[in-house]
């Protein structure tokens, strides 16, 4: 693959993308043999971070503008020695070269936000890789999803870059002739032998017909009527014929001679110190610099995406009004005990099930995260920490606070500043812990529906062992241990202690004595139903569970398979 526009052509399923991933060091080396040489020496271990790679499905933050996406790439992929002004100049230059001046400040677009066209989006993806001016650029079927005219304009752009001395390697399925004639070299996943391409026929279509075995079949069909078995056997023998024809061709001999020359020259050059098969990821910026930019982009994405920000707050406000209306103005009598118990149970379980929305947090951005991590944008810890700070400590805190303010005073719980803030703290802790568990379950999942199923089942079992629906001491010993893994159990116990301790009912007796977390008289719930821990012990249990779930989520994200 020399400087220029190098195309890899083949039918669907022939291995074009896999071959491209091997060349770009983005393929799992397990089971592979041979080596890839760069200027006669093995690939450097961080070759994936030095070269550009444009994936088939565009991976770019749709809520940001074209300029903001390019700035993000420049901030993280260019060395720290490059000044901010130089990075901005590089972004402006790329926008002009890619023909994106008119849409530079337009949002790329999502399912909810109208954005730029498909061709402009593809150019933006190419620009994200060109920001560091790589000498080698890989593209996986860059014309996918584009109309003929837009695909032609994208290839003309790549041709201009190739003419500047850059080595461009791309896989492509079925290019039109105007695109085919731009290629400097063409690699077929199965080479062809002595077959004649008819005049006025697109060579790319002809190659695909030969590789698929359709050439012989169509020729036989036009010459005479043949049986289906004859056509089938003809197709089966095409692959063997292609391999045989190639091995005896002059092209094969020239290629082998070139390979021998390269191998001989490799021994005279300095060997690479690290193994070529290593999958090392290197970074051009510090941890704090990466965290600043990733966190900035994450918060901006939340603000500009109503589906994850405004909707979350709106749903919390709606549910708070509902529960407040149902349990409005509870009284200090026997019905008040039942209503308080029901309200606290609903509030606790609601915080758990509301966290299910976090299941798609990692799944929806899986391709974006994989691509940016492998390309050396940021560390896994940076990405994970930005998600925790944005989703748990912001997107869960605000709805929990709104829910607490509205529901607490509508229900008419204890009129005490201290009791209110302890209530809000407990509700927020339950939300944090439930969200952490959701992240731990969904971190290595690829299907949102499957993750939601696992999460929902877990919360249902936790709800059963919360202490209200079933008498916990009566549960068999081999199931009783599950109560220690119930998030609602700790949250409900803390809320009950906060509400009932010191609260007097019609018989002037305390429902809970100030020195004990267990029931105090005949009006109290059945003894032994709830945790005998104090309020702060339950808070500590929630905090420990949250930490454990976050560690599990990080480890899953850290060791998830990132190569194809």
N, C-alpha and C positions, 0 to 999 in steps of 0.2 A: 504494500500500500504506500505509494509515493505521494508527495505533495500534489494536490489536485482533488477532483471529485471522484471518489471510489465508491461504486455501488455494489451491493450484494443482492442478487436477484434470485428468487425461488418461489415456489408455490406455498400456499398456506400449510403450515405444519412441517415444512422442510428443514427448520432449524436456523432460519436467518437471525432471529433475535438471540438465540443461544450462542451462535457463532459471534455475533456482535458483542455480547456480554463477555465472552472469553477474551476477545481482543482488548476490551476496555477494562479487564481485571475486575469485572463485577459478577462473575460466575463463581459459584462454590467450586474450588479446585478438586474436591473429592471425586474420584473416578476419572479424572482427566489425565491425559499423558501429553508429552511434548512441552514446548515452551513458546512464548511470544517474545520476540526481540524488538528492541527499539534502537535503531541505528547500529544493529549488530550486537548489542549487549542486552542482557535480560531486563525486563521491566523493573523500574524501581518499585519498592514495596508500596509507595503511596501514589502510584501512577494514576489511580482513579481521582485523586485530588488535584493532579496536575493537568489532566485532560478535561475536556468538556463532554457532557453526555446529555442529550435531549431525549427524554423518554417518549414513548408512543402516545400515552395519555398525558396531556398537558398537566403539569403539577406547578401551580402558582397560586398565591393567595388571592382569591377573587374579590375580596372586600377592599383590597388596596388598589391604588392606581398603578399604571405602568411604571411611572417614575419611582414610586415608592418601592415597588418590587425590585427594580434595578438597584436602587440605593441600598436595599437590604442585602443583596448579593455582593455589592461592592464593599459594604461595611465589614462583612464577615470573610470574604474570600480574598480580598487584596491585603497584602502585608501591612502591619501596623506602621511601618516606616513611610507608607504613602499617606500624605496629608489629606485632610478632609476636603480641601479645595480641589486637590488632584482627583480624588474619587468622584466628586460632583462633576468635574470636567469630563471624566471618563463616561459617566452616565449620560451626560448631554450629547457627547460625541456618538455614543451607541444609538441613542434615540434618533439622531439624524441619519446615521448609516442604515438603520433598520427601517426607515420610512415611517416612524411612529410619532412624528412631531405633532400631528393633529390630535392624536389620542393620548398624548403623554400624561395628561392629568385626568384621564378618564379611568374609572374603575374597570378592572379586568372582567368582573362579572361572576355571579353565582346563580344558583337556581332561583334565588329570591331577588337578585339584583341584576338588572339589565346591564350588559357590559359591551366590550368591544367585539369585533367580528372574529371568526375562527382563524383567519389568516393573520390578523394582528395579534391574536393570542399566541399563535405558534411563533411569531417573530419575537414576542416578549420572552417566551421560553428559551429561544435561541440566545437572546440578549443576556439572560441570566447566566448562561454558560460562557458567553464571550466576554464577560466583564473582566475576567483575568487574562484575557488575550492568550488562550491556549494554542499551542502549535498543532494539537490534534483534537478534532471535534468528531464525536460519534453521534449519530442520529438514528433512532429506531422508527422506521416508517414515518417520516415527517409529513407525508401527504395524507395520512389517515384522517378521514372526516372532512377533508377539504374538497371543494369543487375543482373542476379542471383548471379554471383560470387562476384561482387562488393558489393551487398546488404549483402551477407553473411559475408564479411570481416568487414563491418561497424558494424554489429550486434555482431561479435566476439569482436570488440573493446569495445562496450557498455557492453558486458558481463564481460570483464576484469575489467572495472570500477565498475560495480555492485558488483563484488566479493571483492572489496576494502571497502565495507560498504556504498556505495552511493545508495540512492534510485532513481531509474530510472523508470519513467512512460512514456510509449509511446503508441501511437495509430498506428495500422497497419491494412492493408486491407486484404491481402491474402498471408501470408508467406509460403515459402516452408518448408518442414519438418525439414531440417537442422537448420532453424531459429526457428521454432516452439519449438523444444526441448531445446532451450536455455532459454526459459521463466521460471521464478520462479513462477509467478502467471499469471493467464489469466482471464480477465474480459470480459464477453460478453454483448453487449448492450441489447440483449434479451437472457436470459438464456434458456437452453434446458432441456427437461425432459428425459423420458425413451426411448431413441432411440439408436439403436445399430450401432456403426461404424464398417464397414466391414474391414476385414484384408487387409493390404497393402494400405489402403486409408489414405490420408493425413488428420489428425484430423482437421486442420484449414479449409480445404475445406468442410469437413463434417459439421462442425459447421455452416458455412455460408449457406450451403444447407438447414439445419434445420431452421435457422433463417429466411431465405427467403421464406420458405414454399415449397421449391423444393423437399425436402426429401419425403414427403407423395405423392406428385404428381408423382415423378419418380417411386415410389414403386407401386402405383396403375396402372401406365401405363405399367409396366412390367408384372403385374399379369393378367390384362384383358383390353379389350378395353372399355374406358369410354368416356362419352360425355364431350365436352369442358366445359359445365356448371358445371359438377361434379368436374372437376379439379379446376375450379375457386372457387367454394364454399369450396373446400378442403383447398385451400390456405388462404381463408378468415378466416377459423376457426383455423388455425395454431397458430396465435398470442394468441388467447384466451386460447388455449390448453397449450402453453408454459408458460403463466403466472400462470395458475392453477397448472401445474406440479411443477413449481418452488416453489410456496407458500406451497406446501405439502411436499417438499423435506427436507432432513436432512441438506443440504447446507444452505437453508433459515433459518432453526432453529438456526444453529450455527452462522450465520451472525447476526441474531437478538440478540442473547446472547452476542456476542462480542460488538455490538453497545450499549447495555444496560450497559455493563461494562465500556465502554469508557465515556458514558454520566455521569455515577455516579462518575467516577474519575475526570471528568472535574470540577465538583462542588467543589472538594477538593483542586484543584489547583488554583493558583492566576489567576484571570480573566484578560483578555487583556484590557488595558485601553481604546484603540480606537476600534471603531466598525470594525468587521471583514469584513464588506462589503465595507469599505472605499477603495478608489483607490488612495492611496498616493504614490507619486514617490519621492524617496530620492536619493541624489547624494553623491559620495565619493570625489568629487573634487570641487574647487571653480569655479566661473564664468569665471575668466580670464584664468585659466588653461584649462577649456573646450573650450573656444574661441580659444586659441592658437592651440590646437590639431585639432579641427574641421575645422578651417580656413586653417591650414596646409594641411589637407587631401583634402579640397575642391580645393585649388590652384593646388595641385599635380594632382588631377583628371582632372582639366582643361588643364594642360600642357600635360598630357598623353592621352588626348582624342581629336584627331584631328577633330572629328565631331563638337565639340563645340568651339574650339579655332582657329585652322588654317583655317577652312572653313569660320568662321565668318569674319576673316580678309580678306580672299581671295574674298569673295562676296562683301565686302565693297570696295575693291580696283577695282574690275571689274566694279561695278556700277559707281564709281567715274570716271573711264576712259570713260565709255559710256556717262555719262552726260557731261563730259568735252569735248568729241568729238562732241556731238550734238550742244552744245552752245559755241563752241570754238571761242575765240577772239571776244566777243561781242563789237559792236561799239557804239559810243555815238550819235546815231540818233534814229528815231522813231522805227526802227526794234530792236535797242538795248534795248529800254524800254520793248518791248514785250518779247524779249529773256531773259532779266534779270528776269522779272516777272515769266516766265515759269520755268527758272532754279531754282529760289528760292522756287517756289511751289513744284517742283519735289524733291528738296533736303529735304524739310520739311516732305512731305508725305512719302518719302523713309525711313527716320529715324523712322517714326511711324510704318510702315509695317515691317521694319527689326527687330523690337522688338518682333514680334510674336514668334520668336524662343525661347523666354523665357517662353512660355506657358508650355513647358514640364519640366521646372526647378523643380517644386515641384511634378509634376505628375509622372515622371520617377523614382523618389526616394521615392515615397509615402510609400511603404512597408518597405524600409530600415529605413526611418525616424520614422515611427510608432514603429517598433520593438526596435530601439535604444532608443527612448524616453521612452517607457514603461519600458524598462529594466534599466533605470537610467543612460544611457551614458551621456546625456547632457540635458540642458534646451531648451525649445522651442525658447526662445529669442536668445540663442547661435546659434542654427541652422539657424534661420532667418537672424541674423546679418551676419553670414558667407556667406550666399547666396547673400545678398545685397552688401557686400564689394567685393565679387568675381565677380558676374555677372554684377551688375550695374556699379560699380566704376572701374572695370578692363576690363571685356569683352565688355563693351559698350564704354568705353573711348578710347581705342586703335583704334578700327575700325572707330569711329567718327573722331579722329584726322587724321588718314590716309585719310579718305574720304575728309576731309576739305582741307588738304594740296594739294591733287591731283586736286580736282575739282575747288578750288578757283583760282588757277593760270592758269589752262587750260581755264576756262571760261573768265578770264581776268577781275575779279571784281576789286573794288577800290584798287589801289596800295598804301596801307598804313598798317604799322605794327599794329596800333591800330585797324583798321577795320578788319584785318585778324583774330586777336585774339578774337575780339568780335564775328565774324562769327563762329569761332570754338567753342566758349563758348555757343553760341545760339544753334548750331547743337547738341552739347553734352547735353545741358539741355533738348532739345526736345527728344533725345534718352533716357535720364534718366526718364523723365516723362512718356513717352510711355511704357517703360519697367516696371515701377511701376504700371501702369494701367493693363498691361498684368499679372503681379503677383497677383494683387488684384482680377482679374477675375478668374484666374486659380488656386488659392490657395486651394479652396475647391472642385475642379473638379477632377474626376477620369479618364476621357477620353480625350485624347489630341485633337482629332478631334472636339469634342463638344466645348472645350475651344477655339480652333482656330476659330470656327464659331462665337462665341460671340464676340471675340476680333476683328475679321475682320469686322463684322457688325458695331461695335462701331467706328472703324477707318473710315469706309466709311461715316458714318453720320458726324463725325468730319471734314472730308475732304470737305464735301458739305458746312459746315458752316465755312470754313476757310476764306472766303471773296473773293475768286477769281472766283469760279464757279457760284456764285449767288450773286445778289445785296442784301446785308443783310438788309438795311432799307426797302426793298420792301416785306420782308417776313412777314406773318401774325403774330400778336402779340402773339398768343398762341404757336407759334413755335420759335419766335425770341429769347427766353431765352436760347435755346440750344447752341447758339453761345458762351456763357460763359463757356461751358464745352468742347470746341474744343481746343485740344492741338495744331494742326497745325495753328490755328488762331493766337495764341500768338507768336509762333515761326516765322511764316511768317511775322507778323507785325514787329517784332524785326529785322529780316533780311532786310526787306525793308527800315526801318529807317537807319540801318547801311550802306546800299548800296547807297540809293538815296539822303540822306541829303548831300548837298554840291557838288553833282555831276552835272556838266554842260554838256548840250547837244548842238546840232548845233545852237540853237537860243540863246545861252549863258545864258539861264535862269536856275535857280535851279529847279530840279524836285521836291524837297522838301526843304522848307526854313529851316534854322538852328534853328529857334525858334518855329517851329510847326511840328507835326508829320502828319499833313494833307496835301493833294496835294496842289501844289503851282501854276500851270499854266495849259494851255490847253493840254499840252502833258502828264500830269500826269493821273493816273488811276482815275476812277470816284470817286467823293467825297463821303465820308461816307462808303466806302467799307471796310475799315480796322479799327483796333482799334485806338482810339484817344489817347491812353496812349503813354507815352514815351517808349523808349527802355528798360530802367531798370524796369519800371512798368510791362512790359510783361515778363521780366526775373523773377520778383518776383512772378507773377501769375503762371508761370511754376513750380517754387520752391514750392509754397504752394500746388499746385495740386499733385506734387510728394510726398510731406509729407503726404497728406491725403490718397493717394492710398497705400502708404507703411503701414500706420496705419491699413487700411482696410485689407490688405494682412496678416499682423501679427495677427490681431484679428481672422481672418478666420482660420489661422493655429493654433492659440492658443486654440480655442474652437471647432475645428473639432473633430468629434467622433473618439476616438483613441482605443476604445474597441469594440470587435465584438458583 
